[in-house]
Amino acid sequence: MTRDYRIGKICRYIKILAVTLLIFSPLSNAAWVDNSPELARGDVTDFALAPSLPARVIATVEGAAQRGVWTSFNSGTNLTWTRQLSTTGQSYNGAAIKADDFLFMLAGVLNGEIEISADGFNSRGPTTNSASHISWIIEYSLSAFDTVYAAGNSGGLTGGTLQKSIDAGNSWIAYDVGGDPNPPLFSLAIAPTDANTVYVGAQPDGASNGLYKTTDGAVNWTYLPALNFTQVDAVAVDPVDLDYVYAGTEVSGQIQRSSDGGVSWAVVHDPDPNNGGVTGFTRVLGLAINPADRRIIYAVGGSGSIKVIASTDCGVSWANVDSTGLVSGLPDKVVIDPINNYVMVHTNTGFMYREALLTTATGDCIANPGAPDGDGGAFDYLLLGMLMLIGVVRYRTRRISA
C-alpha cells in the first residue's frame, strides 16, 4: 500500500464523515431567546411583524392582569415591550399589521370581533360587520395594501368565518368556503403578489375536507383533491412564484409541495427517516418561506425536542434546527424577518422566541416531477430585493419627513 493511496483513502473517509455530520447534525445559528413580553409570558396568543418595518411587532395577550395588546419597536429585544393601555381588561387572540403602514393594526378580540387602530393601538375602534370568534388568523395582502382576510375560529371542529375587507379592515364581508358559510378553518395564506389568490385549510359541512383555493378574491373556491390532507394546519405560498405552495398537517407531520398552483402535490417531508424525513417531527403547525430567498423554508410543530425543521433547497431536504433555549411548549406559528435576519415563533404555551435566521441556501427550485416548471429563477431574487428595498425606503422617507 503506497503512501499516496493511504492519504487518498483517509481523505475519502474524511469526506464521508463530513457529509454524514452535515446530514445528521442539527442546523443552528444561535440559541433561541425568549422575547415574550416580560409580564405576559405564558399568555401570548398571537403576534405579527410589520412588513415595512419587521422590528415592529404586535402581540396579543389573554389571561389575567396583563391581557391586551403589546407592541415593540425592536423585535422584543431585551423584553422592550409596551402594553397599550387602551386595551386594558380585554383579552385578544389574533394580530396583523398593514404592509405599508407599521402603525395600522388589527387585533381579534378573544370571543369577540376584530378591532382596528391607526396609531399602534394607542387608540382603537370597532370594525363593521365582523363576526365574533374565540380566535382569529388575520393576514394583510402584501400587494394590495387595503385588502385583508381573516379566518375566525370557535374552537375545535365548530364553525368559523372567512371574511374579507378591501378598506384595510374597517368593514368586512363574509364568504362561503365549500358552500358552507361557517366552516372550521385551520390555516390561511394570501399569495404575496396577488391579493385575489388565497388558500385556506377548511372542513366545510357536506363538502370535502382539506385545502381550498380562490383566484377571484374569495367569491369562488376550488377544492384541491390531490392534496390528501383532511386537515391543513399550515400553508405557505412562494414569495415570487405563485405556483409553488407548501402545506402541512398536524395529523401526520407530512409537508407536501405543489409546483403547479395546487393541481398536483408531492411529499417533501415525512417523519419516517426511511423517506428522508426528520425523526420526531410528527406534526406541522406552521410554515414560513424566507421572502428574501425562497429556498429557505421553516416548519414548526414537531414533538419532544424536535420542534423546528428547515429546508435550504426548496423543500427537497430537511434538517432539525437546534432547539436550545426553546424550552416552553411546541411552536405553532413561525414568521421570518428578512431585514434583521431573525426567525420568530409562538408556542402553544403562550411564549415567543427568536433566533438568527438561516441565510445559506443551495440550488434552485425545481418543479415536482410531471408538473410544469414555474417562472422562478435569478430574476425573481432581484425583483424581490427591489421590492424589499422599496419597503425600506418608504419607511425611511416617512421617518425623515415626520
C-alpha positions, 0 to 999 in steps of 0.5 A: 500500500503506497503512501499516496493511496493511504492519504487518498483513502483517509481523505475519502473517509474524511469526506464521508464523515463530513457529509454524514455530520452535515446530514445528521447534525442539527442546523443552528445559528444561535440559541433561541431567546425568549422575547415574550413580553416580560409580564405576559409570558405564558399568555401570548396568543398571537403576534405579527411583524410589520412588513415595512418595518419587521422590528415592529411587532404586535402581540396579543395577550389573554389571561389575567392582569396583563391581557391586551395588546403589546407592541415593540419597536425592536423585535422584543429585544431585551423584553422592550415591550409596551402594553397599550393601555387602551386595551386594558381588561380585554383579552385578544387572540389574533394580530396583523399589521398593514404592509405599508403602514407599521402603525395600522393594526388589527387585533381579534378580540378573544370571543369577540370581533376584530378591532382596528387602530391607526396609531399602534393601538394607542387608540382603537375602534370597532370594525363593521360587520365582523363576526365574533370568534374565540380566535382569529388568523388575520393576514394583510395582502402584501400587494394590495395594501387595503385588502385583508382576510381573516379566518375566525375560529370557535374552537375545535371542529365548530364553525368559523368565518372567512371574511374579507375587507378591501378598506384595510379592515374597517368593514368586512364581508363574509364568504362561503368556503365549500358552500358552507358559510361557517366552516372550521378553518385551520390555516390561511395564506394570501399569495404575496403578489396577488391579493385575489389568490388565497388558500385556506385549510377548511372542513366545510359541512357536506363538502370535502375536507382539506385545502381550498383555493380562490383566484377571484378574491374569495367569491369562488373556491376550488377544492384541491383533491390531490392534496390528501390532507383532511386537515391543513394546519399550515400553508405557505405560498412562494414569495415570487412564484405563485405556483409553488405552495407548501402545506402541512398537517398536524395529523401526520407531520407530512409537508407536501409541495405543489409546483403547479398552483395546487393541481398536483402535490408531492411529499417533501417531508415525512417523519419516517427517516426511511423517506428522508424525513426528520425523526420526531417531527410528527406534526406541522403547525406552521410554515414560513418561506424566507421572502428574501430567498425562497429556498429557505423554508421553516416548519414548526410543530414537531414533538419532544425536542424536535420542534423546528425543521428547515429546508435550504433547497426548496423543500427537497431536504430537511434538517432539525434546527437546534432547539436550545433555549426553546424550552416552553411548549411546541411552536405553532406559528413561525414568521421570518424577518428578512431585514434583521435576519431573525426567525420568530415563533409562538408556542402553544404555551403562550411564549415567543422566541427568536433566533438568527435566521438561516441565510445559506441556501443551495440550488434552485427550485425545481418543479415536482416531477410531471408538473410544469416548471414555474417562472422562478429563477435569478430574476425573481431574487432581484425583483424581490430585493427591489421590492424589499428595498422599496419597503425600506425606503418608504419607511425611511422617507416617512421617518425623515419627513415626520 
